Amino acid sequence: MLLVAKRRSPLLQAGLLVLAAAAGVPGIWATLDPAGFYATFPASGVAGPGGPFNWLALFPPFNEHLIRDYGALNLGYAALLLWAALRPTIQLVRAALVAWLISWIPHAAFHLLHIGELQPLDAIGQTLAIIAVVGIPLFLLVFARSDGRPEQAARLSVRGR
């Protein structure tokens, strides 16, 4: 198996686990309770109609299908990132991080363009969250390096090891 490093990088593994949790928690929530997710994300129990921390309710109307799909998509990302954290190969780690970024960069851009619709505390929280979910994978890509030469990596991946 072509590992990311001769021994697993604790920093890389921790970052992948953080991203898996960042996908998994809202993924489970949105899949199981789409109306609650819509009404109170990101802080269930703190928010309510018209209260702080209900970011999605600013973008009506509620669509159960869309919220459940968002949840399921995040569960897929959580599984991929968890797999990359526990069985890291250079190809898997890079693919997981790039796939995450491909979906999150446009999502982040939308939210940054609509930040003025949030209360100040929400705007700060959302901006910090966006920095984390885009910055962490960019940072981790630096650590996703192959131990071998490119031609050796290609031979190993063709053999399925």
N, C-alpha and C positions, 0 to 999 in steps of 0.2 A: 504494500500500500504506500502510495506517495503521500507522506504526511506533510503538514504545513511546515514543521520544523522537526529536527531530530528528536526533540521532546516537545510535548504540547506547550504552547505559550499560555501561561495562566491569564495574562492580560487579554489575549485574543479570545480565549474560552469564556472569560467573564463578560466581555463585551457582547459576544454572541448570545450568551444566556440573558443578558439585560435586554437585548433586542427581542429575543424570543418571548420574554415576559411582557415587553411593551406591545407585542402583537397578540399574545395569548390572552391576557386579561380582558382587553376590550373585545377580543374575538369571542370569548365565551359569553361575556355580558351581552353583546349585540345579538348573538345567535339565540340565546335563551330568553332574553327580555328586551326585544327591540324597542318597545314603547318606553320602557324605563331608561334604556340607553339614550334614546333620543331626547327625553325630557331632562335628564340629569348629567349627562357626560360633561366633564370628566370626573365628577365627584358625587356619586350617589349618596344620598342622605344629607348632603350639604345644600344641594340645589333644590329648586322648586320653580314653578312658573314665575317668571319675573325676577327670580333671585340670581345670585352670582353663580358662576360655574355651570351654566347650561348652554354650552357653546352651540350645540346642534339646533336647539330650538330657535336660534336666530335665523335659520334657513328653512322656513316652512315650504311645503307642507310635509308632515310625517309620511314616510313611505315604508311600510313594514318590510316589503320585499327588498328594497334597497338596503335597509339597515341589516337585515339577516344576511344578505349577500356580502356586505362589508364585514360582518362578523366571521362568516365562513372563509372569506379571503384571508383575514388576519389569522385564523386558525391554521390555514395552509402555510402562511409565512412562519408562524410559531413552530410548526413541525419541521420545516426546512431549516430554520435557524438553530433549533435544538439538535437536529441531526448533525449539522455542521459543527456545533460546539462539542458534541460527544464523539464524533467520528470524523475529525477534520482531515480532509484532503485539500490540496491547493485548489483543485477544480471546484469542489463543493463549496468551500468557504468563499471563494471569489464570486461564484455564481449566486450564492445566497445574498451576499452583500450588494452586488450589482442589481439583482432583481428587486431588493428592498429599496435601493436608491431610485430605480426607475419608477417605482410607484410613489415614493414619498416626495421626490423633488417637485413634481407638479402639484401634489396635494399641499405641500408646504407653501408653494407659490400662491395658490388660491387663498389660503388662510392669511398669508402676509398681506395680500392685496385687499383683504376685507377686515383687517385688524381694527379699523376705525369704528366698526360696529360693536366692538366689545367694550365693557367697562375697563378702566385702567388696570385693575388687578388681574382681570382675565387676560388682557392684552399682554401683560408681562408674563403670566403663566404660560400662555399659548406660545409666545415667542421662545421662551426657554425650552419648552417641550419640543418645538420644531428644531431648534439648534441641536438638541440632544439626538433626536431620531434621524437627523441628516448628518450631523457631525460625527457621531459614534461610528457609523459604518465607513465614512470617509477615512477616519483615523485608523480603523481596523484594517482597511485595505493595505495600508503601509506595512502591516505585520504579516500579511498573507503572502508569504514568499515560499518558493520551491527550494528543496535541499539540492536537487539535482540539476543537471544541464537540461535545457529544453528538449533536446532529442531523447534523452533518457526518460523524461516525464511523458513524452508522447508514446514511447514504447510501452511503458508501464500501464498507461491508461488504456491502450489498445488491448492488452492482455487481461484487463479487468482486475488488476491487483491494486 
